[in-house]
Amino acid sequence: MLVGRIVVAGIYLAAGIMKLREPWPQFAASIYTFKLVPDSMLEPLARGIPWAEVLLGAAVLSGVMLRWTSTVATLVLAGFLSLLIRSWAVGLEDRMSP
């Protein structure tokens, strides 16, 4: 159980930190390729998602309110997987590759 918690927290922390190290417009461009949100939401999402990932990773790692944070972490991962499956199904992978 502890190992799983460390792995999940590590995934969120690494993802958030990597996004924070890059300029936010780069992540906004990645969000734009999915064509799910209006352009006016790109900047708030690109600036907020990395911080949310870091906070969620830290919360899972610390074990504070573990049942709630692990549920949120699972739902976020399931949502991301659904987004990837949807993108593949509608052929967006061609637009995302160089």
C-alpha positions as CSV (number, residue, x, y, z in Angstrom):
1,M,0.0,0.0,0.0
2,L,2.8,2.4,0.9
3,V,4.7,1.6,-2.3
4,G,1.6,2.3,-4.4
5,R,1.1,5.6,-2.7
6,I,4.7,6.6,-3.3
7,V,4.4,5.6,-7.0
8,V,1.2,7.6,-7.5
9,A,2.5,10.6,-5.6
10,G,5.7,10.4,-7.7
11,I,3.8,10.4,-10.9
12,Y,1.9,13.5,-9.9
13,L,4.9,15.3,-8.5
14,A,7.0,14.6,-11.5
15,A,4.3,15.6,-14.0
16,G,3.6,18.8,-12.1
17,I,7.2,19.8,-11.7
18,M,8.1,19.1,-15.3
19,K,5.2,21.3,-16.4
20,L,6.2,24.1,-14.0
21,R,9.8,24.1,-15.4
22,E,8.5,24.9,-18.9
23,P,6.8,28.1,-20.0
24,W,3.1,27.9,-19.6
25,P,2.3,28.7,-23.3
26,Q,3.9,25.4,-24.2
27,F,1.5,23.4,-22.0
28,A,-1.4,25.6,-23.2
29,A,-0.5,24.5,-26.8
30,S,-0.7,20.9,-25.6
31,I,-4.1,21.5,-24.1
32,Y,-5.2,23.2,-27.3
33,T,-4.6,20.1,-29.4
34,F,-7.3,18.2,-27.5
35,K,-9.9,20.9,-28.6
36,L,-12.0,20.4,-25.5
37,V,-11.9,23.8,-23.8
38,P,-12.5,27.4,-25.2
39,D,-9.4,29.5,-25.9
40,S,-10.2,31.7,-22.9
41,M,-9.6,28.7,-20.6
42,L,-6.2,27.8,-21.9
43,E,-4.1,30.1,-19.8
44,P,-5.9,29.4,-16.5
45,L,-5.7,25.7,-17.1
46,A,-2.0,25.8,-18.2
47,R,-1.1,27.8,-15.1
48,G,-3.3,25.8,-12.7
49,I,-3.0,22.2,-13.6
50,P,0.7,21.8,-12.8
51,W,0.2,23.3,-9.3
52,A,-2.8,21.0,-8.8
53,E,-0.7,18.0,-9.7
54,V,2.0,19.0,-7.3
55,L,-0.5,19.6,-4.5
56,L,-2.3,16.3,-5.2
57,G,1.0,14.4,-5.3
58,A,2.1,16.0,-2.0
59,A,-1.2,15.2,-0.4
60,V,-1.1,11.5,-1.5
61,L,2.5,11.2,-0.3
62,S,1.8,12.7,3.1
63,G,-1.2,10.5,3.7
64,V,-3.4,13.4,4.8
65,M,-7.1,12.5,4.1
66,L,-5.7,9.6,2.1
67,R,-9.1,8.1,1.2
68,W,-10.2,11.4,-0.4
69,T,-6.9,12.3,-2.1
70,S,-6.4,8.8,-3.5
71,T,-10.0,8.9,-4.9
72,V,-9.3,12.2,-6.5
73,A,-5.9,11.0,-7.9
74,T,-7.6,7.9,-9.4
75,L,-10.4,10.0,-10.9
76,V,-7.9,12.4,-12.5
77,L,-5.9,9.5,-14.0
78,A,-9.1,7.9,-15.3
79,G,-10.1,11.2,-16.8
80,F,-6.7,11.5,-18.5
81,L,-7.0,8.0,-19.8
82,S,-10.4,8.8,-21.2
83,L,-9.1,11.9,-22.9
84,L,-6.3,9.9,-24.5
85,I,-8.7,7.2,-25.7
86,R,-11.1,9.9,-27.1
87,S,-8.2,11.6,-28.9
88,W,-7.1,8.4,-30.4
89,A,-10.6,7.5,-31.5
90,V,-11.2,10.8,-33.3
91,G,-7.7,10.8,-34.9
92,L,-6.0,13.6,-32.9
93,E,-2.8,11.7,-32.6
94,D,-1.9,12.7,-36.2
95,R,-2.0,16.4,-35.1
96,M,0.0,15.8,-32.0
97,S,3.0,14.0,-33.7
98,P,5.7,16.1,-35.3
